[in-house]
């Protein structure tokens, strides 16, 4: 399933996400089919394969392996007859391996690793790889690889108190050629949370925790010679590195399904360094205070009112955030 939250999320999820967030819920390996295979191909020679394999080793341990691959091999110009490809030539591979462990004492662990590979070529029907970047034929190439790992672990301390941890890390590299411009991006990100949940009476819950975030991104954009002239001053290059430790507390009041209110406050200490065209400077450390409040009221079935308010911080990455332009 896929669930979407609109507006700023709760303080548990950090100081970002002003416009909402998307949560992906994967199939539970112990409940899914042992094996499923789906093959697809159409008249434009677009091929897809989807496969999943679930296995339960015992009452405590299970795993799921999921794979998706697609290849679009034929250039077509049916829509506009303008000499440009309707769809890019594409090769993509997506692999996910997920592990679940549940102990008799209530300890619960979910770990996931994901690898994604994608290669695209678009633009003029006459454009093929490799081409000289100063060729008058307009084309687009892109190559992306991403590795993502996450693990969530939790254990109850009593009937009303539990503790848990969340850890995620990712690495992504992207290269692109857009007409005469070449782009390269290298990004690393790591997030860690330690949380505690406690019930207070029948209608209230309080959550608190500490967090740490590290991120590094390097963008380079310029006329497509930069791989041979990495230190060319004419290349637009931006390097950002951030360290953000933080802490948060959140209170939730819930009266059945009729009314829910959540109020949270988090504090983060931001420290970073930015370098533009190899001219570096230290970003002044900042104290980030993030208040958030959410309310949900369902006076009658099928009629729901939601209100959310809060403060949000985000570091922009000029090129990566606007790669479509």
N, C-alpha and C positions, 0 to 999 in steps of 0.2 A: 504494500500500500504506500501511497504518497500523501502526506499531510502538509498543508500550507498554513502558516500563521502570518497575519497581516500586521504591519506596524512593528515597532520595536519589540524584541523578545524580552524574556525575563533576564534578570541580572546573572542567573546561572550560566547563561550562554555568552557572557562577555560584554564588552562595551560597544560592540558594533551592531549590525543588523537593524538599521533604521527602517528599512522598507519591508521587512519580513524575512522569513526563513523557510526552508523546505526540508522536511525530514523524510528519509527513505526507510521503510520498514521491510527488511528482507524476510524471505520465507524461512520458517523455522525448520532446520534439517530433520528433526525428529518427527515432524508432521508432514513434510512434503513427500512427493513421489520419489521412489528410489532412483529412477532414471527417466529423463524426458529429452527427446530430440526433435527439433523442428528445422526443416529445410525450406528455403524459398528462393525462387528466381522468377524474373519477369522478362518481358520481350525486349527490354533495353539492356539485358545482360547484367542486371543488378542482382547479386547473389547474397544470401544471408544464411547463417547457421546459428542456431541457439541450442545450447545443451546444458542440462543441469544433472548433477549427481548428488544424492543425499545418502548418508550412511550413519547409523547409530551403532556405536561400538558396544555400549552398555547403557545402564540406566542413568549414567552420569555424563557421558561424553558422546558428542555427535558432531558431524562436519558436513558442510555443503560446498560443492565446487560448481561454479557457474561460468559459462563461457559464451561469448557472443562475437561473431565475426561477420564482416560485410566487405564486399568488393564490387565496385561499380566500374565496369571495364569498357563501356562504349560511350563515345561522345555523341550527343544528340542536340539538335537545334530545331525542335519542333514548335516551341512556344512563340518566339519572336521572329524567327528566321532572320536574325541580325548578325549571324556569324559568330556568336558567342555560345559557349556550352550552357545548356539549360541547367545541368547539374554537374558539379565537379567530379572528376575521376577520383575515387576514394578507396582506400584500404584501411580497415579498422579492426583491431583486436582488443577485446575487453575480457579480462579474467578476474574472477573473485573467488577467494577461498575463505570460508567462515567457520569458526569453531565455537561450540557452546559447551560449557561445563557447569554442572550443578551438583553440589555436594549435599550430603544428608543434613549438615548443620545450617543450610540456607545459603551458603556461599555460592555466588553466581558470577560467571565470567563469560564474556563474549568478545572474541577477537576476530579481526578481519584484515585481509591484505588484498589490495586491488592493483592491477597493472593495466594500463591503457596505452595503446599505440595507435597513431593515426597519421595517414599521409594523404594529402589532397593536391589536386592540380585542376585549375580552372582558368577561365578567361577565353581568349580567342580560340576558335576551333583548330587553328593552325599551330597553336602553341604546344610544344612538347618539351620534355626534359631530355637532356640539359639544354638550356638556351643561354645566350649571352645576355647579361642584364641590361645592356643598352640596345638590344634588339627592338625594332619598331613594333613588333608584334606584342600586344599586351597580354600578360598572363599572370597567374597567381599560383604560388606553391606554398605549402605549409607542411611542417613535420612536427608532431607533438608526441612526447613520451611522459608518462606520469606514473609514479608509484605512491600508494597511499596505505598507511597502516593505522589501525585504531584498536584499542582494547578498553573495555569497561568491566569493572570488577566491583562487587558489592557483597556485604555480609550483614545480617541483622545482629545487633548487640542485645536486643530484647524485643518484646512484642511491639514497642513503640519507637525504638531508636535503631537506625541503621547507618552504616558508613559505606562510602564507595569512592572509587577513583575513575577518572577518565583520562586517557592519554591518546593523542593522535599525532601523526607526523606525515608529511608529504614532501615529495620532490618532483618538480615539473620542469622540463626543458622544452622550449618551443623555438623553431626557426621558421621564418616566413620570407617570401619574396613577393612583393606587391608592385608589379610594374618595375620601375627603376629603383625602388626602395627595398632595402633588406632589413630584416628585424630579427633580433635574437633575445631570448629571455631565459633566465635561469632563476628558479625560485625554490626556497626551502622554508618550511613552516613547521613549528612544533607547539602543541598546546597540552597543558597538564592541569587537571582539576582534582582536588581532594574535597569531598563533600560529606556532610552529616545531615540526616533528616530525623526529625523528632515530632511525634504527635503531642499536641497540647490540648487535652480534653477531647471531646467528641467531634468538634467542628473546626479545629485549628491545627495548623502544621507550620513548623519553622524549619528552614534550611539555611545552612551556613557553610562556608568553605573558603579555601584559598586556591589561587591559580597562578600559573606562569605561562607566558607566551614568548616565543622567539620566532622571528621571521627575518628572512633575507631575500631580497629580490634585486636582480641586475637586468636592466633593459638597455638595449643598444639599437639605434635606428639611424640609417643613413644611406647614402648611395652605396650600392652593393659591392664594396671592396673591403669592408671592415674586417672580414675574416683574415685577410692578408695584411691589414694595417690596423691592428687592434688598438694601437695608441695614437691613431690619427686624430688630431684635435677637431677635425671637421665632422667626426662622428658624434651624434648626440647620445650620450651614455649617462644613465642615472643608476646609482647604487644606493639602496636603503637597507639599514639593519636596525632591528628594534628588539629591546628587552622590556617586558612588561610583567612584573609581579603584581598580584592583586588579591583582594579579599572581598567577600560579599556576605550579606544576610538577607533573607527573604521570608516574609510572613504570608500565609495563605489562610483565608477564612472561607469555608464552604458550607452552605446551607442546602443540603441535598443537591438537586439539579436546578433549583430556582435561582440561586445567587452565589457567585464566587468572586472573591476579591483577593488580589495578590499585590503586595507592596514590597519593593526591594530596593536595596542600596548597596552599591559596590564602590570600592576605592582601588585605583590602580596607579602605580608609579611608573611613568613612561620615561624610558631612556633610549635614545636612538642616535644613529649617525647617518648622514646623507652625503653622497659624493656625486657631483655633477661634472662630467668631462674631466675626471681625475682631480678636481678641485674639491677637497673634502672639508667638512666642517661638522662639529658636534652640535646636535640638536639639543637645545636646553631641556633639561629634565622637567617633566610636568607632573603635577598631581591631578589625576582625573577622578572626579566624583560623579557617579552616574546614578541618579534616582529614577525609578520606574514604578508605574502603577497600572494594573489591569483589572477591569471589572467586567463581569458577564452576568446578565440578568435575563431569565427566561420566564416571563410572567405567565404565558400559556404555551402549550406545545406548538412547535413550528414557528414561534416568534421569539427571536433572540436579539438582545441589544448588547453591544460590546463597546467598551471605552478603554483606550490605552493612552498613556502619556509618559514621556520620559526624555532623558538626555542621552545623546549618542555621540561617540567619537569614531573617526576613521581616518587612516592615513591614505591619501590617494596615490595611485601609481599611474602617472599621466598616460603613458603609452599603452600599458597592458589593459587599463580600464576602457580604452577607446580604440581597441584594435580593429573594430569593425569600420571605423572611419578611415 
